[in-house]
Amino acid sequence: MLLTIALIIFLLPFALSGSSSAQPDTPINAFYLILVMGALSIWIGFRGITLNKLKRIKYPFLLFLVSLVLAAATAGNGPGSFLELYKYITGLVLFAWAATLLEKEKRCLANTILGSSFVIGLLAIYQYFFGFQILAEYLTAKNISDPFVIEKLAERRVFSPFQTPALLGGYLAMTIPLVWSTRKKTLLLPPLFVALLLTRSLGALASLGVVAAVISLFYIRSNIKKTVFFVSMTIALAGVLLIRSNGAREHLLPWFSLFSRIDFWKESWEIICNRPWMGSGLGNFSLPSSRYAHNSFLQLWAEGGVITLVSFLWLTGAVLIKNHGQREKRFSSGLAAGVCVFLVHNLIDFSFFVPAVSLTWWILMGLLYFPGQEASKNEG
């Protein structure tokens, strides 16, 4: 049964990649979410979930869940709010399921996610060297002059199988640290990092760099290796920034993106100030020029209220703190890095609200959580 669920998780970013700011949720997305929940229900029916393992985080877990239900119930937008709730519940169930797996099962799942990310990285590289040319020839043959598609071709920032380069960049940045957590997988790093560079996502690259820099201070003892790492990341960021800054279209420049985000944050704060405690309801968030705040913490607060935000921060903080114990530090540090990269990136992005990325993050959260000796003894 684990292999079946692993296959579903392997295909998850491909099946759910149709949801983005430009394209709303499709029937395929809903079907796959139901498939995920169905597979987990069968697993739970036969094997169950040892809730005793979750008792060290049960209060933030339950508080976050209850706050989401209340935010959905008070939203007043009908099915839209409960569809958003279903996405959250799917993530929380995946988290609880992954958290209670045996350590060898967690390693198997981490390898599955890394394998999926590797395939996506190769697909992105293929898109850069061949995919754009094939698409251009197709558009010419069909006499298609859609300005959005033409702009994508001219920009040459890879995004497949997602809808935007930022989503692909965020996904790759989150999963790259798994190379560190799994032994003998270092050959997977070059294509993954090249694919990340080809997205030209400054936010994703900077998020990975910040988290990797913090971890390197604890795990890299050689000053020479630390220097090489910091210089390499600086060159990569500077190179992407230089390429992005030479664009002819103003709205594609990094400065335009930064100032737009600042405007989004100001507008989001105004929404929060109107209903800081209860929020506007799940699925009710909307700005004049964007569906997202480009800061998932602000949007979570705006939709669910302050209790939803606090309980979410409490839950993630508890998982990050309680990931140690009788397990290999390399494995836990790689998972922790992936979890933190996602959180840092969502300070300036919205992948928390895109299931193709966020559900993978919830699984990483579950793999990271270590129940500790107390739960293990009680279980026995």
C-alpha positions in Angstrom: 0.0 0.0 0.0 2.9 2.3 0.7 4.2 1.9 -2.9 0.7 2.9 -4.2 0.6 6.0 -2.1 4.2 6.8 -3.0 3.3 6.6 -6.7 0.3 9.0 -6.1 2.7 11.4 -4.4 5.3 11.1 -7.1 2.6 12.2 -9.7 1.1 14.8 -7.4 2.9 17.9 -8.7 2.1 16.9 -12.3 -1.6 16.2 -11.6 -2.2 19.4 -9.6 0.0 21.8 -11.6 -3.0 23.3 -13.4 -3.9 25.5 -10.4 -2.3 29.0 -10.5 -3.1 32.6 -10.4 -3.8 32.6 -14.1 -5.9 29.4 -14.1 -8.4 28.4 -11.4 -8.9 24.9 -10.0 -9.9 22.3 -12.6 -11.9 19.0 -12.3 -8.6 17.2 -12.6 -7.3 19.0 -9.5 -10.4 18.0 -7.5 -10.3 14.4 -8.7 -6.7 14.0 -7.7 -7.3 15.5 -4.2 -10.1 12.9 -3.8 -7.8 10.2 -5.0 -5.2 11.2 -2.4 -7.7 11.2 0.4 -9.2 7.9 -0.8 -5.8 6.2 -0.8 -5.0 7.6 2.7 -8.4 6.5 3.9 -7.7 2.9 2.8 -4.3 3.0 4.5 -5.9 4.3 7.7 -8.6 1.7 7.5 -6.1 -1.2 7.4 -3.2 0.2 9.4 -4.6 3.2 11.3 -2.8 6.3 12.5 -1.2 6.2 15.9 -2.5 9.5 17.2 -0.4 9.0 20.3 2.6 10.0 18.2 1.0 13.4 17.5 0.2 14.3 21.1 3.2 16.5 21.4 1.8 18.8 18.7 -1.9 18.0 19.1 -2.9 21.5 20.5 -1.6 23.6 17.6 -2.7 20.9 15.1 -6.3 20.9 16.5 -6.4 24.7 16.9 -5.3 25.3 13.3 -7.9 22.8 12.1 -10.8 24.3 14.1 -9.8 27.8 13.1 -9.9 26.8 9.4 -13.4 25.2 9.8 -14.7 28.4 11.5 -13.2 30.5 8.7 -14.9 28.3 6.1 -18.2 28.3 7.9 -18.3 32.1 8.2 -17.0 32.9 4.7 -20.4 33.1 3.1 -19.2 32.3 -0.4 -20.7 28.8 -0.6 -18.8 25.9 -2.2 -15.7 28.0 -2.8 -14.8 28.2 0.9 -15.3 24.5 1.5 -13.1 23.7 -1.5 -10.4 25.7 0.1 -11.0 23.9 3.4 -10.7 20.6 1.6 -7.3 21.5 0.3 -6.2 22.3 3.9 -7.7 19.1 5.3 -5.9 17.1 2.6 -2.6 18.7 3.6 -3.2 18.1 7.3 -4.1 14.5 6.7 -1.0 14.0 4.6 1.0 15.6 7.4 -0.5 13.4 10.1 0.0 10.3 8.0 3.6 11.0 7.1 4.4 12.0 10.7 3.3 8.5 12.0 5.3 6.5 9.5 8.2 4.4 10.5 11.6 5.9 9.8 12.4 3.6 6.9 9.1 4.4 5.4 9.8 8.1 5.8 13.1 7.7 3.9 11.3 5.9 1.1 8.8 8.8 0.8 11.7 11.4 0.8 13.3 9.5 -2.0 10.0 9.5 -3.9 9.6 13.3 -3.6 13.3 13.7 -4.6 12.7 11.5 -7.6 9.7 13.4 -8.7 11.6 16.7 -8.3 14.4 15.3 -10.4 12.0 14.4 -13.3 10.6 17.9 -13.1 14.1 19.4 -13.2 14.9 17.4 -16.4 11.5 18.5 -17.9 12.4 22.1 -17.2 15.8 21.8 -18.8 14.2 20.1 -21.8 11.7 23.0 -22.0 14.5 25.5 -22.1 16.6 23.9 -24.9 13.8 22.3 -27.0 10.3 23.1 -25.6 10.2 26.8 -26.3 11.3 26.2 -29.9 8.7 23.5 -30.4 6.0 25.8 -29.0 7.1 28.7 -31.2 6.9 26.5 -34.3 3.4 25.3 -33.3 2.2 28.9 -32.7 3.5 29.9 -36.2 1.9 26.9 -37.9 -1.5 27.5 -36.2 -1.2 31.3 -36.7 -1.7 31.9 -32.9 -0.8 35.3 -31.6 -1.8 35.2 -28.0 0.2 38.0 -26.3 0.5 36.1 -23.0 2.0 33.0 -24.7 4.3 35.0 -26.9 5.6 36.9 -23.8 6.3 33.6 -22.2 8.3 32.5 -25.2 10.3 35.8 -25.3 11.0 35.6 -21.6 12.4 32.1 -21.8 12.0 31.4 -18.1 11.2 27.7 -17.6 8.0 26.8 -15.7 6.9 23.3 -16.9 4.9 21.5 -15.5 3.7 24.4 -13.4 2.0 27.6 -14.6 4.6 30.1 -13.6 8.4 30.2 -13.1 8.0 31.3 -9.5 6.0 28.2 -8.6 8.5 25.9 -10.3 11.4 27.7 -8.6 9.7 27.4 -5.2 9.1 23.7 -5.7 12.7 23.0 -6.8 14.2 25.2 -4.0 12.1 23.3 -1.4 13.1 19.8 -2.7 16.8 20.4 -3.5 17.8 20.0 0.2 16.5 16.4 0.1 19.7 15.7 -1.9 21.5 16.4 1.4 19.1 14.3 3.5 19.4 11.1 1.3 22.7 9.4 1.0 24.4 8.8 -2.4 22.1 11.1 -4.3 24.5 14.0 -4.9 24.5 13.4 -8.7 20.9 14.7 -8.7 21.9 18.1 -7.5 23.4 19.6 -10.7 20.3 19.2 -12.9 18.0 20.4 -10.1 20.1 23.5 -9.5 20.4 24.2 -13.2 16.6 23.9 -13.6 16.3 26.3 -10.6 18.6 28.8 -12.3 16.6 28.6 -15.6 13.5 29.7 -13.8 15.3 32.9 -12.9 13.2 33.1 -9.8 15.1 35.4 -7.5 12.8 34.7 -4.6 13.3 30.9 -4.8 17.0 31.2 -5.2 17.4 33.7 -2.4 15.2 31.5 -0.1 17.4 28.5 -0.8 20.5 30.5 -0.3 19.4 32.0 3.1 18.5 28.6 4.5 21.5 26.9 3.1 23.8 29.6 4.5 22.4 29.2 8.0 22.7 25.4 7.9 26.2 25.6 6.5 27.3 27.5 9.5 26.6 24.4 11.6 27.5 21.6 9.3 30.4 22.9 7.2 33.5 23.2 9.3 36.0 24.1 6.6 36.2 27.8 6.2 37.3 27.2 2.6 34.2 25.3 1.8 32.0 27.9 3.4 33.7 30.6 1.4 33.2 28.7 -1.8 29.6 28.2 -1.0 28.8 31.8 -0.2 30.7 33.0 -3.3 28.9 30.5 -5.5 25.4 31.6 -4.2 26.3 35.2 -4.6 27.4 34.8 -8.2 24.3 32.8 -9.0 22.0 35.5 -7.5 23.9 38.3 -9.1 23.8 36.5 -12.5 20.1 36.0 -12.3 19.5 39.6 -11.2 21.6 40.9 -14.0 19.8 38.8 -16.6 16.4 39.8 -15.2 17.4 43.5 -15.1 18.2 43.6 -18.8 14.7 42.8 -19.9 12.9 45.2 -22.3 9.5 44.9 -20.7 9.1 47.0 -17.5 6.6 44.7 -15.8 9.1 41.8 -16.1 11.9 43.6 -14.3 12.7 42.6 -10.7 12.3 46.1 -9.4 8.7 46.2 -10.8 8.0 42.9 -9.1 9.4 44.1 -5.8 7.3 47.4 -5.8 4.2 45.4 -6.9 4.6 43.1 -3.9 4.9 46.0 -1.6 1.7 47.4 -2.9 0.1 43.9 -2.5 1.2 43.8 1.1 -0.2 47.3 1.9 -3.5 46.3 0.4 -3.5 43.0 2.3 -2.8 44.8 5.6 -5.8 47.0 5.0 -8.0 43.9 4.6 -6.5 42.5 7.8 -7.3 45.7 9.7 -10.9 45.5 8.7 -11.3 42.0 10.2 -8.2 41.1 12.2 -9.8 38.5 14.5 -12.1 36.4 12.3 -10.7 37.2 8.9 -12.7 37.5 5.6 -13.2 33.7 5.2 -11.4 31.0 3.2 -11.4 31.8 -0.5 -12.6 35.4 0.0 -9.2 37.0 -0.4 -8.9 39.2 -3.5 -6.9 42.3 -4.5 -7.6 44.7 -7.4 -4.8 43.2 -9.5 -4.0 39.9 -7.9 -5.6 36.8 -6.4 -2.8 36.5 -3.9 -1.0 38.7 -1.4 2.4 37.4 -2.4 3.0 36.8 1.3 1.2 33.7 2.4 1.3 34.6 6.1 -0.5 37.9 5.4 -3.1 36.1 3.3 -3.6 33.4 5.8 -4.2 36.1 8.4 -6.6 38.0 6.1 -8.6 34.9 5.3 -8.6 32.9 8.6 -8.0 35.6 11.3 -5.3 35.9 13.8 -5.9 32.6 15.5 -5.4 30.7 12.2 -2.1 32.5 11.7 -0.9 32.0 15.3 -1.8 28.3 15.3 -0.1 27.7 12.0 3.1 29.3 13.3 2.8 27.3 16.5 2.4 24.1 14.6 5.4 24.7 12.2 7.5 25.9 15.1 6.7 22.8 17.2 7.5 20.5 14.3 10.9 22.2 13.6 11.8 22.0 17.3 10.7 18.4 17.8 12.5 16.9 14.8 15.5 15.6 16.7 15.9 12.3 18.6 17.3 8.9 17.7 17.6 9.7 14.0 20.3 10.6 11.6 21.0 14.4 11.7 21.7 14.5 8.0 18.2 13.2 7.2 16.4 15.6 9.6 18.5 18.6 8.6 17.7 18.1 4.9 14.0 17.9 5.7 14.2 20.9 8.0 15.9 22.9 5.3 13.2 22.0 2.7 10.5 23.0 5.1 12.2 26.3 6.0 13.0 27.2 2.3 9.2 27.0 1.6 8.4 29.2 4.6 11.0 31.8 3.7 9.9 31.8 0.0 6.3 32.3 1.1 7.2 35.6 2.7 7.3 36.9 -0.9 5.2 34.3 -2.8 1.9 32.4 -2.6 2.8 28.7 -3.2 1.2 27.8 0.2 -2.1 28.3 -1.6 -1.2 26.1 -4.6 -1.7 22.4 -3.8 0.8 21.2 -6.3 3.5 22.7 -4.1 1.9 23.0 -0.7 0.8 19.4 -0.4 4.4 18.3 -0.9 5.4 20.7 1.8 2.9 19.2 4.2 4.4 15.8 3.5 7.9 17.1 4.3 6.5 18.5 7.5 5.2 15.1 8.4 8.5 13.4 7.5 10.4 15.9 9.6 8.3 15.5 12.7 9.9 13.0 15.1 7.5 11.7 17.9 10.4 11.1 20.3 11.1 8.4 22.9 8.0 9.0 25.0 5.6 8.2 22.1 7.6 5.2 21.0 7.5 3.7 24.5 3.7 4.3 24.9 3.1 2.8 21.5 5.0 -0.3 22.5 
